[in-house]
Amino acid sequence: MAAPFVPADTTPETWAKQFQLYRRTTPAQKARAFRDITLAANTFALAGLRQRHPNAGERELWLRLAG
């Protein structure tokens, strides 16, 4: 199965290798990667919220993140 698209900054050969590696990962590995990316995104988003709302408490920051 061919990759659905090739990013502009990646050679087709490299993308094919990366795509094959991804296809071989287990569901648990994919779930762990998704969790890690989500945690990183939340960390960056909360940092931005803290800068924009320096007097906000943790509860308010999490509510802003959720909303």
Secondary structure, DSSP 4 states (H G I P E B T S, - for coil): ---S---TTS-HHHHHHHHHHHHHS-HHHHHHHHHHHHHHHHHHHHHHHHHH-TT--HHHHHHHHH-
